[in-house]
Amino acid sequence: MGWRECLRRLAAIAVAAVWLGGAAQAGAVALTFDDLPGLSLDDSTPYLRVTNARLVRGLRRARLPATGFVIGDKLEDPDHARLAMVEAWANAGFILGNHTYSHGSLNKTPVGAYIADVARDDAVLRPLLAAHGQAPVWFRHPYLETGATLADKRTFEAWLAAHGYRVAPVTMENSDWMFALPYDEAVAHHDRKAARRIRREYLDYTARVTAWYRKAALALLGREPAFIYLLHDTRLNADVLGDLLKVMRKNGLRPVSLAEAMTDRAYRISDDQADPNGDEWLSRWSETLHKELPWDDFPEPPADIAAANDRLDKEP
């Protein structure tokens, strides 16, 4: 083993000492929702209005902390109805974050153009939050793509820090976006049987993949950190929110704010590397710590759902 590799291994051991000595927050999970005001097959204002009303009402009823990440160009409508949907999240006490203006990828966009797009979203968010005595704090990368080169990644993160932003990582997800469009299609066709089937498949998959992430984190870190769960602003999540919470409770998870979850020392593990694949953070940490995750038994989404999503998803 060369001296450079020895230094890398020693650095990984030093990082490991930080999180092994940190106060564990076993059972904590932060719920985050991307793509406000909605990820949907039906992008009409009435459909999105119902989706957001149900989701906000369900989160408030359960007294859950949540963070929603806003895409600015989805708010472009002549009567500002979509802006009102996002304002309803803020009025309900939820945190709003920046998800870029046009949902582009840093891995595919020149960093200067990407920064301009994020700044454009900031210009939408900042006055909205100022009315609530707040400023935008959290940023979530679309597709979790944080830069195909380390230079781009560092340049963008320096801009974020200079403008008061922190990156919102992801350490648990259930591919909910894959189920969302097939569910919207069933709703549009008034196909209650298909809608029930998709809800059942979704909840079953969520239960299996949530358990996998807990096991994977334990194998990687020697303990369960406070997780950050990636979800999306969809009709499916609005309709099954109560059942999603049951899945989390069965896994011993209790919702906390994103800010509280981020106090877990696991989030101090270095992520100073290029990210060509848009990985979630357990995968990033496994690279830093030179430890494998148990991918052999990772649960794949149902084949019928994957096929339906492929048929319906028109995004390039």
C-alpha positions in Angstrom: 0.0 0.0 0.0 1.4 3.4 -1.1 1.8 6.4 1.2 -1.1 8.2 -0.5 -3.5 5.3 0.2 -2.2 5.1 3.8 -3.1 8.8 4.3 -6.6 8.2 2.8 -7.2 5.3 5.1 -6.0 7.2 8.1 -8.3 10.1 7.2 -11.2 7.7 6.9 -10.4 6.3 10.3 -10.3 9.8 11.8 -13.7 10.6 10.2 -15.1 7.3 11.6 -14.0 8.3 15.1 -16.1 11.4 14.8 -19.4 9.6 14.0 -18.7 6.7 16.3 -18.2 9.1 19.2 -21.3 11.2 18.2 -24.6 11.1 20.1 -26.8 8.6 18.2 -30.3 9.7 17.3 -31.6 6.3 16.7 -35.1 6.4 15.3 -35.1 10.0 14.0 -36.2 10.7 10.5 -36.7 14.0 8.7 -39.4 14.0 6.0 -38.5 16.1 2.9 -40.7 16.6 -0.1 -39.2 17.5 -3.5 -40.8 19.2 -6.5 -43.3 21.6 -5.0 -45.9 22.5 -6.1 -46.2 18.9 -7.4 -44.8 16.0 -9.4 -47.7 14.7 -11.4 -48.9 13.2 -14.6 -51.8 15.7 -14.5 -50.0 19.1 -14.2 -53.3 21.1 -14.1 -53.7 23.6 -11.4 -56.9 22.0 -10.0 -55.2 18.6 -9.6 -52.2 20.1 -7.9 -54.4 22.2 -5.7 -56.1 19.1 -4.3 -52.8 17.2 -3.9 -51.2 20.0 -1.9 -54.3 20.6 0.2 -54.5 16.9 1.2 -50.8 16.7 1.8 -50.5 19.8 3.9 -53.7 18.9 5.9 -52.4 15.4 6.6 -49.0 16.7 7.8 -50.6 19.2 10.0 -53.1 16.7 11.4 -50.3 14.4 12.4 -48.2 17.3 13.7 -45.3 16.3 11.5 -42.3 18.6 10.8 -41.6 18.6 7.1 -39.5 20.5 4.5 -40.7 21.1 0.9 -38.3 22.0 -1.9 -39.7 24.4 -4.5 -39.2 24.4 -8.3 -39.7 28.0 -9.4 -40.8 27.5 -13.0 -43.7 25.3 -11.7 -45.1 28.5 -10.1 -45.6 30.2 -13.4 -49.3 30.7 -13.9 -51.3 33.9 -14.6 -53.4 33.9 -11.4 -50.7 32.9 -9.0 -52.7 29.9 -7.8 -49.6 27.7 -7.7 -47.7 30.2 -5.7 -50.6 30.1 -3.2 -50.2 26.3 -2.9 -46.6 26.8 -1.9 -47.5 29.7 0.5 -49.9 27.2 2.1 -46.9 25.1 3.2 -45.3 28.1 4.7 -48.6 29.2 6.4 -48.8 25.8 7.9 -45.4 26.2 9.5 -43.4 24.0 7.2 -39.9 24.8 5.9 -39.4 25.7 2.2 -36.1 25.1 0.4 -34.6 25.7 -3.0 -34.8 23.0 -5.6 -33.6 25.2 -8.6 -35.8 27.1 -10.9 -35.9 24.6 -13.8 -35.0 21.3 -12.1 -31.8 20.9 -14.1 -28.8 18.7 -13.3 -25.5 20.1 -12.1 -23.9 17.1 -13.8 -25.2 18.3 -17.2 -25.3 22.1 -16.8 -22.3 24.5 -16.8 -21.8 25.5 -13.2 -22.3 29.2 -14.0 -25.7 28.6 -15.7 -26.7 26.3 -12.8 -25.9 28.9 -10.2 -27.9 31.5 -12.2 -30.9 29.0 -12.2 -30.6 28.5 -8.4 -30.4 32.2 -7.9 -33.6 32.7 -9.9 -35.3 30.2 -7.6 -33.9 32.1 -4.6 -35.5 35.3 -6.0 -38.9 33.5 -5.8 -38.4 32.0 -2.4 -36.8 34.9 -0.5 -39.7 37.4 -0.6 -42.2 34.5 0.1 -40.3 33.5 3.2 -39.5 37.0 4.3 -43.3 37.5 4.9 -42.9 34.8 7.5 -39.7 36.3 9.0 -37.6 33.6 7.4 -34.9 33.2 4.8 -34.2 30.2 2.6 -31.6 27.9 4.2 -31.9 24.4 2.5 -31.0 23.4 -1.0 -31.7 20.0 -2.6 -30.0 19.0 -5.8 -32.3 17.7 -8.5 -31.6 14.0 -9.2 -29.2 14.3 -6.2 -26.5 15.2 -8.8 -24.0 17.4 -7.0 -21.4 17.8 -9.8 -19.7 15.5 -12.2 -16.4 17.1 -11.4 -15.0 18.1 -8.0 -14.3 21.6 -9.3 -17.9 22.2 -10.2 -19.1 20.7 -6.9 -16.8 23.0 -4.9 -17.7 26.1 -7.0 -21.4 25.6 -6.5 -21.1 24.7 -2.8 -19.1 27.9 -2.2 -21.9 29.9 -3.8 -24.4 28.1 -1.6 -22.4 28.9 1.6 -22.0 32.5 0.5 -25.8 32.9 0.2 -26.7 31.2 3.5 -27.6 27.8 2.1 -26.9 24.2 3.3 -27.2 21.1 1.2 -30.0 18.8 2.3 -28.6 15.2 2.0 -30.7 12.1 1.5 -30.1 8.9 3.5 -33.4 7.1 2.8 -35.7 6.9 -0.2 -38.4 4.7 -1.6 -38.5 5.5 -5.3 -41.9 7.1 -4.8 -41.5 9.1 -8.0 -41.7 5.7 -9.9 -45.1 5.0 -8.4 -46.5 8.5 -8.7 -47.3 8.7 -12.4 -49.0 5.2 -12.6 -51.1 6.3 -9.6 -52.1 9.6 -11.3 -53.2 7.6 -14.4 -55.4 5.4 -12.3 -56.9 8.4 -10.6 -57.5 10.1 -13.9 -59.3 7.0 -15.3 -61.3 6.5 -12.1 -59.8 3.0 -11.9 -60.2 2.4 -8.2 -58.9 -1.2 -8.5 -55.7 -0.1 -10.1 -55.3 2.7 -7.5 -55.7 0.3 -4.6 -53.2 -2.1 -6.2 -50.6 0.7 -6.6 -51.1 2.0 -3.1 -50.6 -1.6 -1.8 -47.5 -2.1 -3.9 -46.1 1.2 -2.8 -46.6 0.7 0.9 -45.2 -2.8 0.7 -42.1 -1.6 -1.2 -41.7 1.3 1.3 -41.7 -1.1 4.2 -39.0 -3.3 2.6 -36.7 -0.5 1.4 -37.0 1.4 4.7 -35.8 -1.7 6.6 -33.0 -2.1 4.1 -31.7 1.4 4.7 -31.7 0.9 8.4 -29.7 -2.3 8.0 -27.3 -0.7 5.6 -26.7 2.2 7.8 -26.0 0.0 10.8 -23.5 -2.1 8.7 -21.8 1.0 7.5 -21.7 3.2 10.6 -22.2 0.8 13.4 -25.4 2.6 14.4 -28.5 4.1 12.9 -28.1 7.8 12.2 -30.9 10.3 12.0 -32.2 9.6 8.5 -33.4 12.1 5.9 -36.2 10.6 3.8 -36.6 11.8 0.2 -40.3 11.9 -0.9 -42.1 14.0 -3.5 -45.1 16.2 -3.5 -47.5 13.7 -5.2 -51.1 12.7 -5.0 -50.0 9.2 -4.0 -48.1 10.5 -0.9 -51.1 12.7 -0.1 -53.5 9.8 -0.2 -51.4 7.3 1.8 -49.6 9.6 4.2 -51.2 8.0 7.3 -50.1 4.5 6.1 -46.6 5.8 5.4 -46.4 6.9 9.0 -47.5 3.4 10.1 -44.6 1.9 8.1 -42.2 4.3 9.7 -43.5 3.6 13.2 -43.1 -0.1 12.6 -39.5 0.6 11.8 -39.1 2.6 15.0 -38.8 5.9 13.2 -40.0 9.2 14.6 -40.2 12.3 12.5 -38.0 15.2 13.4 -37.1 18.5 11.6 -34.5 18.5 8.9 -32.4 20.9 11.1 -32.5 18.4 14.0 -31.6 15.4 11.8 -28.6 17.3 10.5 -27.2 17.6 14.0 -26.3 13.9 13.8 -22.5 13.7 13.4 -22.8 11.3 10.5 -23.5 14.3 8.4 -20.0 15.5 9.1 -18.5 12.6 7.1 -16.7 14.0 4.1 -18.5 14.2 0.8 -15.7 16.0 -1.0 -15.7 14.0 -4.2 -17.2 14.2 -7.6 -20.6 12.6 -8.0 -21.3 11.3 -11.6 -24.2 9.0 -10.5 -26.4 11.2 -8.2 -25.9 8.9 -5.2 -27.7 9.2 -1.9 -25.4 9.8 1.1 -25.0 6.3 2.4 -23.4 5.4 -0.9 -21.1 8.5 -0.7 -20.1 7.6 2.9 -19.3 4.1 1.9 -16.8 5.5 -0.6 -15.2 7.7 2.0 -15.1 4.9 4.6 -14.0 2.2 2.2 -16.9 -0.1 3.3 -19.4 -1.9 1.1 -23.1 -1.6 1.4 -25.3 -4.8 1.2 -26.5 -4.1 -2.3 -27.1 -7.8 -3.0 -30.3 -7.8 -1.1 -31.5 -4.3 -2.0 -35.2 -4.5 -2.9 -36.0 -3.5 -6.4 -39.3 -1.7 -7.2 -42.1 -3.9 -8.6 -41.6 -4.7 -12.3 -45.1 -3.6 -13.3 -44.6 -0.2 -11.6 -41.2 0.3 -13.3 -42.8 -0.5 -16.7 -45.7 1.8 -16.2 -43.4 4.6 -15.2 -41.3 4.1 -18.2 -44.4 4.3 -20.4 -45.7 7.5 -18.8 -42.6 9.5 -17.9 -41.9 12.0 -20.7 -39.1 13.9 -19.0 -35.9 13.8 -21.1 
